[in-house]
């Protein structure tokens, strides 16, 4: 390699490492608020591996201002505090859109049928307050972010798709923030893998590794990316909001194998499946973002 190219690459790597290290300082805006991580401004190449629309060519995207993103997905305990403070009832509890509770995948048959009585506190599998909250509709995630904004006086919201992917990549260009090998996933993410379920079998088409959890795992169980963010792939799909209207999900979940356990994975505008974004599934959750001062 040309020595000048080598020097340039080394300098770029040092700059990214410094940015990632600088961004890894965590903070909370209140004692029970989600833990946040500052993410620096920057540019990256977007990609799209859409479950509905297929792959799209990569494009350059720029994050013009620094922002903060939840270190983890919002947990059951954090969502519980919101519900107790406000009396909020989720879309699954209200059976909105003629659905009967949350769509729950309870056995590894690939089906996601509505289940009466399934909602965030009873998603169809055991959980603790440290698990990511699931059975969450886009409307529910928005309601939590608005409550957090009112409670703290800080501009909380859902991340845009570009913010989410930029944060998930953390300076990498590979299909996963740890590289391209899907079977390293169990060090970094809770995904469909060789962990056995209640029927004594692993999920079909899972990763060739064992992450120790068939359903959701406690947040922060696995290794972080270079920005200090955890569970950016796996655990639960995460709602995003672009231009206040798009309701795309990013990041894959505990139910998905290598095809969708990638930083470019998305499920496109799910609101098209019935008006307002009240669709729920027990592998859908979210994390919050906010602007930095």
C-alpha positions as a Markdown table, in Angstrom:
| # | Residue | x | y | z |
|---|---|---|---|---|
| 1 | Unk | 0.0 | 0.0 | 0.0 |
| 2 | Unk | 1.1 | 3.5 | -0.8 |
| 3 | Unk | 2.6 | 5.0 | 2.5 |
| 4 | Unk | 0.5 | 8.1 | 2.1 |
| 5 | Unk | -2.7 | 6.0 | 1.8 |
| 6 | Unk | -1.7 | 4.1 | 4.9 |
| 7 | Unk | -1.2 | 7.3 | 6.9 |
| 8 | Unk | -4.5 | 8.6 | 5.7 |
| 9 | Unk | -6.3 | 5.4 | 6.7 |
| 10 | Unk | -4.6 | 5.4 | 10.1 |
| 11 | Unk | -5.6 | 9.0 | 10.7 |
| 12 | Unk | -9.2 | 8.3 | 9.7 |
| 13 | Unk | -9.3 | 5.3 | 12.1 |
| 14 | Unk | -7.9 | 7.4 | 14.9 |
| 15 | Unk | -10.5 | 10.1 | 14.3 |
| 16 | Unk | -13.3 | 7.6 | 14.4 |
| 17 | Unk | -11.9 | 6.0 | 17.5 |
| 18 | Unk | -11.7 | 9.3 | 19.2 |
| 19 | Unk | -15.2 | 10.2 | 18.2 |
| 20 | Unk | -16.5 | 6.9 | 19.5 |
| 21 | Unk | -14.7 | 7.2 | 22.8 |
| 22 | Unk | -15.9 | 10.7 | 23.2 |
| 23 | Unk | -19.4 | 9.6 | 22.6 |
| 24 | Unk | -19.4 | 6.8 | 25.1 |
| 25 | Unk | -20.0 | 9.0 | 28.1 |
| 26 | Unk | -23.4 | 8.0 | 29.4 |
| 27 | Unk | -25.9 | 10.2 | 31.2 |
| 28 | Unk | -29.5 | 10.3 | 32.5 |
| 29 | Unk | -31.8 | 13.3 | 32.6 |
| 30 | Unk | -33.5 | 12.0 | 35.8 |
| 31 | Unk | -32.8 | 9.1 | 38.2 |
| 32 | Unk | -35.3 | 6.8 | 36.5 |
| 33 | Unk | -34.8 | 8.1 | 32.9 |
| 34 | Unk | -33.3 | 5.9 | 30.2 |
| 35 | Unk | -29.5 | 5.9 | 30.1 |
| 36 | Unk | -28.4 | 8.0 | 27.1 |
| 37 | Unk | -25.2 | 8.0 | 25.0 |
| 38 | Unk | -24.0 | 11.1 | 23.1 |
| 39 | Unk | -23.4 | 10.4 | 19.4 |
| 40 | Unk | -21.3 | 12.8 | 17.4 |
| 41 | Unk | -22.3 | 14.3 | 14.0 |
| 42 | Unk | -20.9 | 12.6 | 10.9 |
| 43 | Unk | -21.6 | 11.0 | 7.5 |
| 44 | Unk | -22.1 | 7.4 | 6.4 |
| 45 | Unk | -23.3 | 5.2 | 3.6 |
| 46 | Unk | -26.9 | 4.1 | 4.1 |
| 47 | Unk | -28.2 | 0.8 | 2.9 |
| 48 | Unk | -31.5 | -1.0 | 2.9 |
| 49 | Unk | -32.4 | -4.6 | 3.4 |
| 50 | Unk | -36.2 | -4.1 | 3.5 |
| 51 | Unk | -38.4 | -7.0 | 4.4 |
| 52 | Unk | -41.1 | -5.6 | 2.1 |
| 53 | Unk | -39.2 | -3.8 | -0.7 |
| 54 | Unk | -35.9 | -5.7 | -1.0 |
| 55 | Unk | -32.4 | -4.2 | -1.2 |
| 56 | Unk | -31.7 | -0.7 | -2.3 |
| 57 | Unk | -28.4 | 1.0 | -3.4 |
| 58 | Unk | -26.4 | 2.7 | -0.7 |
| 59 | Unk | -26.5 | 6.5 | -0.5 |
| 60 | Unk | -24.5 | 9.0 | 1.4 |
| 61 | Unk | -26.2 | 10.4 | 4.5 |
| 62 | Unk | -25.1 | 13.1 | 6.9 |
| 63 | Unk | -26.0 | 13.6 | 10.5 |
| 64 | Unk | -25.5 | 17.3 | 10.8 |
| 65 | Unk | -25.7 | 17.7 | 14.6 |
| 66 | Unk | -24.8 | 15.6 | 17.5 |
| 67 | Unk | -27.7 | 13.8 | 19.3 |
| 68 | Unk | -28.2 | 11.3 | 22.1 |
| 69 | Unk | -29.6 | 7.9 | 21.8 |
| 70 | Unk | -30.7 | 5.4 | 24.5 |
| 71 | Unk | -27.9 | 3.1 | 25.5 |
| 72 | Unk | -30.4 | 0.3 | 25.6 |
| 73 | Unk | -34.0 | -0.2 | 24.4 |
| 74 | Unk | -36.6 | 1.1 | 26.7 |
| 75 | Unk | -37.2 | -1.6 | 29.4 |
| 76 | Unk | -40.3 | -3.0 | 30.9 |
| 77 | Unk | -39.5 | -1.2 | 34.1 |
| 78 | Unk | -39.1 | 2.1 | 32.4 |
| 79 | Unk | -42.3 | 1.7 | 30.5 |
| 80 | Unk | -44.1 | 0.6 | 33.7 |
| 81 | Unk | -43.2 | 3.9 | 35.4 |
| 82 | Unk | -44.7 | 5.8 | 32.5 |
| 83 | Unk | -47.9 | 3.7 | 32.7 |
| 84 | Unk | -48.2 | 4.2 | 36.5 |
| 85 | Unk | -47.6 | 8.0 | 36.1 |
| 86 | Unk | -50.1 | 8.5 | 33.4 |
| 87 | Unk | -52.6 | 5.6 | 33.3 |
| 88 | Unk | -51.7 | 5.1 | 29.6 |
| 89 | Unk | -53.2 | 2.1 | 27.9 |
| 90 | Unk | -51.4 | 0.7 | 24.9 |
| 91 | Unk | -52.9 | -0.1 | 21.5 |
| 92 | Unk | -52.8 | -3.8 | 22.2 |
| 93 | Unk | -54.7 | -3.3 | 25.4 |
| 94 | Unk | -57.3 | -1.3 | 23.6 |
| 95 | Unk | -57.6 | -3.8 | 20.8 |
| 96 | Unk | -57.2 | -0.9 | 18.4 |
| 97 | Unk | -57.9 | -1.5 | 14.7 |
| 98 | Unk | -60.0 | -4.6 | 15.4 |
| 99 | Unk | -56.9 | -6.5 | 16.6 |
| 100 | Unk | -57.4 | -8.7 | 19.6 |
| 101 | Unk | -54.4 | -8.0 | 21.8 |
| 102 | Unk | -50.8 | -8.1 | 20.7 |
| 103 | Unk | -49.6 | -10.4 | 17.8 |
| 104 | Unk | -47.6 | -13.0 | 19.7 |
| 105 | Unk | -45.1 | -15.5 | 18.4 |
| 106 | Unk | -45.2 | -18.0 | 21.2 |
| 107 | Unk | -43.9 | -21.1 | 19.4 |
| 108 | Unk | -41.3 | -21.4 | 16.6 |
| 109 | Unk | -43.9 | -21.9 | 13.8 |
| 110 | Unk | -43.4 | -18.6 | 12.1 |
| 111 | Unk | -47.0 | -17.5 | 12.9 |
| 112 | Unk | -47.8 | -14.2 | 14.5 |
| 113 | Unk | -51.5 | -14.3 | 15.4 |
| 114 | Unk | -53.4 | -11.8 | 17.6 |
| 115 | Unk | -53.8 | -13.1 | 21.1 |
| 116 | Unk | -56.4 | -11.6 | 23.5 |
| 117 | Unk | -54.7 | -10.5 | 26.7 |
| 118 | Unk | -51.3 | -10.2 | 25.2 |
| 119 | Unk | -49.7 | -6.7 | 25.8 |
| 120 | Unk | -46.5 | -5.1 | 27.0 |
| 121 | Unk | -46.7 | -6.7 | 30.5 |
| 122 | Unk | -47.8 | -10.1 | 29.2 |
| 123 | Unk | -46.2 | -10.6 | 25.8 |
| 124 | Unk | -46.4 | -14.4 | 25.7 |
| 125 | Unk | -43.0 | -15.2 | 27.4 |
| 126 | Unk | -41.4 | -14.6 | 30.8 |
| 127 | Unk | -39.7 | -11.3 | 31.4 |
| 128 | Unk | -38.4 | -9.0 | 34.1 |
| 129 | Unk | -38.3 | -5.3 | 34.4 |
| 130 | Unk | -34.8 | -5.4 | 32.8 |
| 131 | Unk | -36.1 | -6.9 | 29.5 |
| 132 | Unk | -36.9 | -4.6 | 26.6 |
| 133 | Unk | -40.5 | -3.7 | 26.5 |
| 134 | Unk | -42.3 | -5.5 | 23.6 |
| 135 | Unk | -45.8 | -5.4 | 22.1 |
| 136 | Unk | -45.3 | -1.7 | 21.5 |
| 137 | Unk | -47.0 | 0.2 | 18.7 |
| 138 | Unk | -45.5 | 3.3 | 17.1 |
| 139 | Unk | -48.2 | 5.3 | 18.8 |
| 140 | Unk | -47.2 | 3.9 | 22.2 |
| 141 | Unk | -43.5 | 4.7 | 21.6 |
| 142 | Unk | -44.4 | 8.2 | 20.6 |
| 143 | Unk | -46.6 | 8.6 | 23.8 |
| 144 | Unk | -43.7 | 7.5 | 26.0 |
| 145 | Unk | -41.2 | 9.9 | 24.3 |
| 146 | Unk | -43.7 | 12.8 | 24.7 |
| 147 | Unk | -44.1 | 12.0 | 28.4 |
| 148 | Unk | -40.4 | 11.8 | 28.9 |
| 149 | Unk | -40.0 | 15.2 | 27.2 |
| 150 | Unk | -42.7 | 16.7 | 29.5 |
| 151 | Unk | -41.1 | 15.1 | 32.6 |
| 152 | Unk | -37.6 | 16.2 | 31.9 |
| 153 | Unk | -38.0 | 19.4 | 29.8 |
| 154 | Unk | -35.6 | 17.8 | 27.2 |
| 155 | Unk | -36.5 | 17.3 | 23.6 |
| 156 | Unk | -37.1 | 13.5 | 23.6 |
| 157 | Unk | -38.4 | 11.8 | 20.5 |
| 158 | Unk | -37.9 | 8.6 | 18.4 |
| 159 | Unk | -34.7 | 8.6 | 16.2 |
| 160 | Unk | -34.9 | 9.1 | 12.5 |
| 161 | Unk | -33.9 | 6.1 | 10.3 |
| 162 | Unk | -30.7 | 7.8 | 9.4 |
| 163 | Unk | -29.8 | 8.6 | 13.0 |
| 164 | Unk | -30.6 | 5.0 | 14.0 |
| 165 | Unk | -28.4 | 3.4 | 11.2 |
| 166 | Unk | -25.6 | 5.9 | 11.8 |
| 167 | Unk | -25.6 | 5.0 | 15.5 |
| 168 | Unk | -25.9 | 1.3 | 14.8 |
| 169 | Unk | -22.9 | 1.3 | 12.4 |
| 170 | Unk | -20.7 | 3.3 | 14.7 |
| 171 | Unk | -18.2 | 4.0 | 11.9 |
| 172 | Unk | -18.3 | 0.5 | 10.4 |
| 173 | Unk | -19.2 | -0.4 | 6.8 |
| 174 | Unk | -19.9 | -4.1 | 7.3 |
| 175 | Unk | -23.3 | -5.7 | 7.4 |
| 176 | Unk | -23.1 | -5.9 | 11.2 |
| 177 | Unk | -21.2 | -3.5 | 13.5 |
| 178 | Unk | -19.0 | -6.4 | 14.6 |
| 179 | Unk | -18.2 | -7.5 | 11.0 |
| 180 | Unk | -19.8 | -9.7 | 8.3 |
| 181 | Unk | -19.9 | -13.0 | 10.1 |
| 182 | Unk | -23.5 | -13.7 | 11.3 |
| 183 | Unk | -22.4 | -16.4 | 13.6 |
| 184 | Unk | -20.5 | -14.0 | 15.8 |
| 185 | Unk | -23.9 | -12.5 | 16.7 |
| 186 | Unk | -24.3 | -14.2 | 20.0 |
| 187 | Unk | -21.5 | -12.1 | 21.5 |
| 188 | Unk | -23.2 | -8.9 | 20.5 |
| 189 | Unk | -27.0 | -9.5 | 20.2 |
| 190 | Unk | -30.0 | -11.6 | 21.2 |
| 191 | Unk | -31.1 | -13.2 | 17.9 |
| 192 | Unk | -32.7 | -16.4 | 16.7 |
| 193 | Unk | -30.0 | -19.0 | 17.4 |
| 194 | Unk | -29.4 | -22.5 | 18.8 |
| 195 | Unk | -30.9 | -21.7 | 22.2 |
| 196 | Unk | -33.7 | -24.2 | 22.8 |
| 197 | Unk | -37.2 | -23.1 | 23.5 |
| 198 | Unk | -39.9 | -24.7 | 25.7 |
| 199 | Unk | -40.4 | -27.4 | 23.1 |
| 200 | Unk | -36.8 | -28.4 | 23.4 |
| 201 | Unk | -35.9 | -27.2 | 19.9 |
| 202 | Unk | -34.0 | -24.1 | 18.6 |
| 203 | Unk | -35.6 | -21.8 | 16.1 |
| 204 | Unk | -35.6 | -22.7 | 12.4 |
| 205 | Unk | -32.9 | -20.8 | 10.4 |
| 206 | Unk | -31.3 | -19.4 | 13.4 |
| 207 | Unk | -27.6 | -18.3 | 13.8 |
| 208 | Unk | -25.1 | -21.1 | 14.4 |
| 209 | Unk | -24.3 | -19.9 | 18.0 |
| 210 | Unk | -26.0 | -19.8 | 21.4 |
| 211 | Unk | -26.8 | -16.4 | 23.0 |
| 212 | Unk | -28.5 | -18.0 | 26.1 |
| 213 | Unk | -32.0 | -16.6 | 25.6 |
| 214 | Unk | -34.8 | -17.9 | 23.4 |
| 215 | Unk | -37.0 | -14.8 | 23.9 |
| 216 | Unk | -35.8 | -11.4 | 24.9 |
| 217 | Unk | -32.6 | -10.9 | 27.0 |
| 218 | Unk | -32.0 | -8.3 | 29.7 |
| 219 | Unk | -30.8 | -5.1 | 28.1 |
| 220 | Unk | -27.0 | -4.7 | 28.1 |
| 221 | Unk | -26.3 | -8.4 | 28.2 |
| 222 | Unk | -24.1 | -8.3 | 25.1 |
| 223 | Unk | -21.1 | -6.4 | 23.8 |
| 224 | Unk | -21.6 | -2.7 | 22.8 |
| 225 | Unk | -20.6 | -1.2 | 19.5 |
| 226 | Unk | -17.9 | 1.5 | 19.2 |
| 227 | Unk | -20.3 | 4.3 | 20.3 |
| 228 | Unk | -21.1 | 2.4 | 23.5 |
| 229 | Unk | -24.6 | 1.4 | 22.4 |
| 230 | Unk | -26.0 | -2.1 | 23.1 |
| 231 | Unk | -28.6 | -4.3 | 21.5 |
| 232 | Unk | -28.7 | -2.2 | 18.3 |
| 233 | Unk | -29.2 | -5.6 | 16.6 |
| 234 | Unk | -31.6 | -8.1 | 18.0 |
| 235 | Unk | -33.8 | -8.2 | 21.2 |
| 236 | Unk | -36.7 | -6.2 | 19.7 |
| 237 | Unk | -37.3 | -4.3 | 16.5 |
| 238 | Unk | -37.0 | -0.6 | 17.1 |
| 239 | Unk | -39.5 | 2.0 | 15.9 |
| 240 | Unk | -38.1 | 5.1 | 14.1 |
| 241 | Unk | -39.8 | 8.3 | 13.0 |
| 242 | Unk | -38.6 | 10.2 | 9.9 |
| 243 | Unk | -40.4 | 13.5 | 9.1 |
| 244 | Unk | -42.9 | 12.7 | 11.8 |
| 245 | Unk | -44.8 | 10.3 | 9.6 |
| 246 | Unk | -42.7 | 7.2 | 8.6 |
| 247 | Unk | -43.1 | 4.3 | 10.9 |
| 248 | Unk | -40.2 | 2.0 | 9.9 |
| 249 | Unk | -38.7 | -0.6 | 12.2 |
| 250 | Unk | -35.0 | -1.3 | 12.4 |
| 251 | Unk | -32.5 | -3.8 | 13.8 |
| 252 | Unk | -34.2 | -7.2 | 13.8 |
| 253 | Unk | -35.2 | -9.1 | 17.0 |
| 254 | Unk | -35.0 | -12.3 | 19.1 |
| 255 | Unk | -37.2 | -14.0 | 16.5 |
| 256 | Unk | -35.0 | -13.3 | 13.4 |
| 257 | Unk | -32.1 | -15.2 | 11.8 |
| 258 | Unk | -29.1 | -13.8 | 9.8 |
| 259 | Unk | -31.2 | -12.4 | 7.0 |
| 260 | Unk | -32.6 | -9.6 | 9.2 |
| 261 | Unk | -30.0 | -9.4 | 12.0 |
| 262 | Unk | -28.1 | -6.6 | 10.2 |
| 263 | Unk | -27.7 | -2.9 | 10.6 |
| 264 | Unk | -29.4 | -2.3 | 7.3 |
| 265 | Unk | -32.5 | -4.4 | 8.1 |
| 266 | Unk | -35.8 | -2.6 | 8.2 |
| 267 | Unk | -39.5 | -3.2 | 7.9 |
| 268 | Unk | -40.9 | -0.3 | 5.9 |
| 269 | Unk | -43.9 | 1.9 | 6.7 |
| 270 | Unk | -46.0 | -0.5 | 8.7 |
| 271 | Unk | -48.7 | 2.0 | 9.1 |
| 272 | Unk | -49.9 | 1.2 | 5.6 |
| 273 | Unk | -51.3 | -2.0 | 7.1 |
| 274 | Unk | -54.2 | -0.2 | 8.6 |
| 275 | Unk | -54.1 | 3.5 | 9.1 |
| 276 | Unk | -52.5 | 4.7 | 12.4 |
| 277 | Unk | -49.5 | 2.8 | 13.6 |
| 278 | Unk | -51.3 | 0.6 | 16.1 |
| 279 | Unk | -49.8 | -2.7 | 14.8 |
| 280 | Unk | -48.1 | -4.6 | 17.6 |
| 281 | Unk | -46.0 | -7.7 | 17.8 |
| 282 | Unk | -44.1 | -9.3 | 20.8 |
| 283 | Unk | -40.8 | -8.6 | 19.1 |
| 284 | Unk | -41.4 | -4.8 | 18.6 |
| 285 | Unk | -40.1 | -2.2 | 21.0 |
| 286 | Unk | -38.1 | 1.1 | 20.8 |
| 287 | Unk | -35.4 | 3.3 | 22.2 |
| 288 | Unk | -35.5 | 7.1 | 22.5 |
| 289 | Unk | -33.3 | 9.9 | 21.2 |
| 290 | Unk | -32.9 | 13.6 | 21.9 |
| 291 | Unk | -31.0 | 16.6 | 20.6 |
| 292 | Unk | -27.8 | 17.6 | 22.4 |
| 293 | Unk | -27.4 | 21.2 | 23.7 |
